[in-house]
Amino acid sequence: ADIVLPSTSSYETGGTVVDYKGRLKRLERAIEPIGGSKTHREILKAVAKEMGTGMEVAKTADVKKAVSGFRVETRASEFRKREDLIFKPGEFMESANSVMINGSRLLWLREIESSVAV
């Protein structure tokens, strides 16, 4: 069976992330969720509830405490051009656009609309 879980985009979700330097960053929601979409947390809580188990939600203070000792070491390395790589800007852009379209919410909506219309 196929299941579609309409999750929010990164613009519709607030929360925290740890950046590449190990710093905790707060993300603010830019727009309200569209349609019936839910955050990943809301989806996981609902699935856990349906499975008969609970899911604890971490508090910001707990997250800060958990990552307080977490550090990512960054160091610059010398840039060396690899002669075995051939870069073709046109092919790169076509590939990047394809990935963006195939991973976007619009493609999912288009597929759902076409399957419902049949």
C-alpha positions as CSV (number, residue, x, y, z in Angstrom):
1,A,0.0,0.0,0.0
2,D,1.1,3.5,-0.7
3,I,0.9,6.1,2.1
4,V,1.2,9.8,1.6
5,L,2.1,11.8,4.7
6,P,1.9,15.5,3.8
7,S,4.7,17.0,5.7
8,T,5.5,20.7,6.0
9,S,8.4,22.3,4.0
10,S,11.3,23.8,5.8
11,Y,9.6,27.2,5.4
12,E,6.5,26.0,7.3
13,T,8.5,24.5,10.2
14,G,10.3,26.0,13.2
15,G,12.8,24.2,15.4
16,T,16.4,23.8,16.0
17,V,19.4,22.5,14.0
18,V,23.1,22.0,14.7
19,D,25.3,23.7,12.1
20,Y,28.6,22.5,10.7
21,K,30.5,24.2,13.6
22,G,28.4,22.4,16.2
23,R,26.3,25.5,17.1
24,L,22.7,25.2,18.0
25,K,20.5,27.4,15.7
26,R,16.9,28.3,16.1
27,L,14.7,28.3,13.0
28,E,11.6,30.3,12.9
29,R,8.5,29.4,10.8
30,A,8.3,31.7,7.8
31,I,4.8,30.8,6.7
32,E,1.9,28.9,8.1
33,P,1.5,25.2,7.0
34,I,-0.4,24.8,3.7
35,G,-3.5,22.6,3.5
36,G,-3.4,19.6,5.8
37,S,0.4,19.3,6.1
38,K,1.9,18.5,9.5
39,T,5.4,18.8,10.9
40,H,7.6,15.7,11.1
41,R,7.1,15.8,14.8
42,E,3.3,15.8,14.5
43,I,3.4,13.0,12.0
44,L,5.7,10.8,14.1
45,K,3.6,11.5,17.2
46,A,0.4,10.4,15.4
47,V,2.1,7.3,14.0
48,A,3.4,6.4,17.5
49,K,-0.1,6.9,18.9
50,E,-1.6,4.6,16.3
51,M,1.0,2.0,17.1
52,G,-0.1,2.2,20.8
53,T,3.1,3.8,22.1
54,G,3.9,7.3,23.1
55,M,6.6,9.7,22.0
56,E,8.2,12.2,24.3
57,V,8.9,15.6,22.9
58,A,12.3,17.1,23.7
59,K,12.3,20.5,25.3
60,T,14.7,23.2,24.0
61,A,16.7,23.1,27.3
62,D,17.2,19.3,26.9
63,V,18.4,19.7,23.3
64,K,20.8,22.5,24.4
65,K,22.2,20.3,27.2
66,A,22.5,17.2,24.9
67,V,24.5,19.1,22.2
68,S,26.5,21.3,24.6
69,G,29.5,19.0,24.4
70,F,29.1,18.4,20.7
71,R,31.7,20.1,18.6
72,V,32.6,19.7,14.9
73,E,36.2,20.4,14.0
74,T,36.6,22.3,10.8
75,R,39.9,22.9,9.0
76,A,40.7,24.2,5.7
77,S,42.4,22.0,3.2
78,E,44.4,22.9,0.2
79,F,42.4,23.1,-3.0
80,R,43.7,20.8,-5.7
81,K,42.1,20.7,-9.1
82,R,41.3,17.1,-10.1
83,E,42.2,16.5,-13.7
84,D,40.0,13.4,-13.9
85,L,36.8,15.5,-13.4
86,I,35.2,17.1,-16.4
87,F,32.7,19.9,-15.4
88,K,30.1,20.7,-18.0
89,P,27.9,23.6,-16.7
90,G,24.9,22.8,-19.0
91,E,24.7,19.2,-17.8
92,F,25.2,20.2,-14.2
93,M,22.3,22.7,-14.3
94,E,20.0,20.2,-16.1
95,S,20.8,17.6,-13.4
96,A,20.4,20.1,-10.6
97,N,17.0,21.3,-12.0
98,S,15.9,17.7,-12.4
99,V,16.7,16.9,-8.8
100,M,14.9,20.0,-7.5
101,I,11.8,19.2,-9.5
102,N,11.7,15.5,-8.7
103,G,12.1,16.2,-5.0
104,S,9.6,19.0,-4.8
105,R,6.2,19.0,-3.3
106,L,4.8,20.1,-6.7
107,L,5.8,16.9,-8.4
108,W,4.1,14.9,-5.6
109,L,0.9,17.0,-6.0
110,R,1.0,16.5,-9.7
111,E,1.3,12.7,-9.4
112,I,-1.6,12.6,-6.8
113,E,-3.8,14.8,-9.0
114,S,-3.2,12.6,-12.0
115,S,-3.9,9.4,-10.1
116,V,-7.1,10.8,-8.7
117,A,-8.3,12.1,-12.1
118,V,-8.0,8.6,-13.6
